[in-house]
Amino acid sequence: MNFPTNWGFYTLSSVEVCLVFKRGPTPKRAVTNMRQFLSEKLTIHSRKPLEIRRRIERMFPIQPKIELFSREKMVGWDAWGNEV
């Protein structure tokens, strides 16, 4: 079976996926009515919108947090990435 070598390049990429994971028991969320969709203007290449971080902080205010593939360090967050 031959598979195409250019999967995913048929449309313009206009979304960025944000995955939220947990470790250990499920934490109680402080906010339970948070919307998934966010529309923001583009900024620096690959920089995540600050509103995403704010929403995660509102949902889980006391749990430790880490941002993977981070471009900058933020107070209250661990950061892993090439550029930090």
MARBA-757521 format. One record per residue (C-alpha): residue number from 1; x, y, z; residue in three letters. Coordinates in steps of 0.2 Angstrom, whole numbers, m for minus. Layout:
// MARBA-757521
@resi->NUM, X->X, Y->Y, Z->Z, resn->ALA
...
This chain:
// MARBA-757521
@resi->1, X->0, Y->0, Z->0, resn->MET
@resi->2, X->7, Y->17, Z->m5, resn->ASN
@resi->3, X->4, Y->31, Z->7, resn->PHE
@resi->4, X->6, Y->50, Z->2, resn->PRO
@resi->5, X->21, Y->58, Z->9, resn->THR
@resi->6, X->13, Y->75, Z->11, resn->ASN
@resi->7, X->m1, Y->72, Z->23, resn->TRP
@resi->8, X->m9, Y->87, Z->31, resn->GLY
@resi->9, X->m3, Y->100, Z->18, resn->PHE
@resi->10, X->m20, Y->102, Z->9, resn->TYR
@resi->11, X->m27, Y->116, Z->19, resn->THR
@resi->12, X->m20, Y->131, Z->28, resn->LEU
@resi->13, X->m15, Y->128, Z->46, resn->SER
@resi->14, X->m26, Y->139, Z->56, resn->SER
@resi->15, X->m27, Y->131, Z->73, resn->VAL
@resi->16, X->m15, Y->126, Z->87, resn->GLU
@resi->17, X->m20, Y->112, Z->98, resn->VAL
@resi->18, X->m17, Y->113, Z->117, resn->CYS
@resi->19, X->m16, Y->97, Z->126, resn->LEU
@resi->20, X->m19, Y->97, Z->145, resn->VAL
@resi->21, X->m13, Y->82, Z->155, resn->PHE
@resi->22, X->m12, Y->77, Z->173, resn->LYS
@resi->23, X->m2, Y->66, Z->184, resn->ARG
@resi->24, X->m9, Y->57, Z->199, resn->GLY
@resi->25, X->m27, Y->58, Z->205, resn->PRO
@resi->26, X->m39, Y->69, Z->196, resn->THR
@resi->27, X->m38, Y->87, Z->203, resn->PRO
@resi->28, X->m54, Y->96, Z->207, resn->LYS
@resi->29, X->m56, Y->110, Z->195, resn->ARG
@resi->30, X->m59, Y->128, Z->202, resn->ALA
@resi->31, X->m68, Y->132, Z->186, resn->VAL
@resi->32, X->m79, Y->120, Z->176, resn->THR
@resi->33, X->m87, Y->131, Z->163, resn->ASN
@resi->34, X->m71, Y->135, Z->153, resn->MET
@resi->35, X->m73, Y->136, Z->134, resn->ARG
@resi->36, X->m61, Y->126, Z->123, resn->GLN
@resi->37, X->m61, Y->138, Z->108, resn->PHE
@resi->38, X->m50, Y->154, Z->108, resn->LEU
@resi->39, X->m48, Y->165, Z->93, resn->SER
@resi->40, X->m32, Y->177, Z->94, resn->GLU
@resi->41, X->m22, Y->187, Z->82, resn->LYS
@resi->42, X->m5, Y->179, Z->77, resn->LEU
@resi->43, X->10, Y->185, Z->86, resn->THR
@resi->44, X->28, Y->178, Z->86, resn->ILE
@resi->45, X->30, Y->161, Z->77, resn->HIS
@resi->46, X->25, Y->147, Z->88, resn->SER
@resi->47, X->21, Y->158, Z->104, resn->ARG
@resi->48, X->6, Y->151, Z->113, resn->LYS
@resi->49, X->m7, Y->164, Z->117, resn->PRO
@resi->50, X->m6, Y->170, Z->135, resn->LEU
@resi->51, X->m25, Y->168, Z->137, resn->GLU
@resi->52, X->m22, Y->149, Z->136, resn->ILE
@resi->53, X->m11, Y->149, Z->151, resn->ARG
@resi->54, X->m23, Y->161, Z->160, resn->ARG
@resi->55, X->m37, Y->148, Z->157, resn->ARG
@resi->56, X->m27, Y->134, Z->164, resn->ILE
@resi->57, X->m22, Y->144, Z->179, resn->GLU
@resi->58, X->m40, Y->148, Z->183, resn->ARG
@resi->59, X->m45, Y->129, Z->181, resn->MET
@resi->60, X->m31, Y->123, Z->191, resn->PHE
@resi->61, X->m25, Y->137, Z->203, resn->PRO
@resi->62, X->m15, Y->126, Z->215, resn->ILE
@resi->63, X->m8, Y->112, Z->205, resn->GLN
@resi->64, X->10, Y->112, Z->198, resn->PRO
@resi->65, X->11, Y->117, Z->180, resn->LYS
@resi->66, X->24, Y->114, Z->166, resn->ILE
@resi->67, X->24, Y->121, Z->148, resn->GLU
@resi->68, X->33, Y->110, Z->136, resn->LEU
@resi->69, X->41, Y->117, Z->120, resn->PHE
@resi->70, X->41, Y->134, Z->130, resn->SER
@resi->71, X->49, Y->150, Z->123, resn->ARG
@resi->72, X->49, Y->159, Z->139, resn->GLU
@resi->73, X->48, Y->156, Z->158, resn->LYS
@resi->74, X->33, Y->161, Z->167, resn->MET
@resi->75, X->30, Y->163, Z->186, resn->VAL
@resi->76, X->22, Y->148, Z->193, resn->GLY
@resi->77, X->26, Y->137, Z->179, resn->TRP
@resi->78, X->40, Y->125, Z->175, resn->ASP
@resi->79, X->47, Y->127, Z->157, resn->ALA
@resi->80, X->55, Y->114, Z->146, resn->TRP
@resi->81, X->61, Y->120, Z->129, resn->GLY
@resi->82, X->75, Y->124, Z->117, resn->ASN
@resi->83, X->73, Y->143, Z->120, resn->GLU
@resi->84, X->72, Y->144, Z->139, resn->VAL
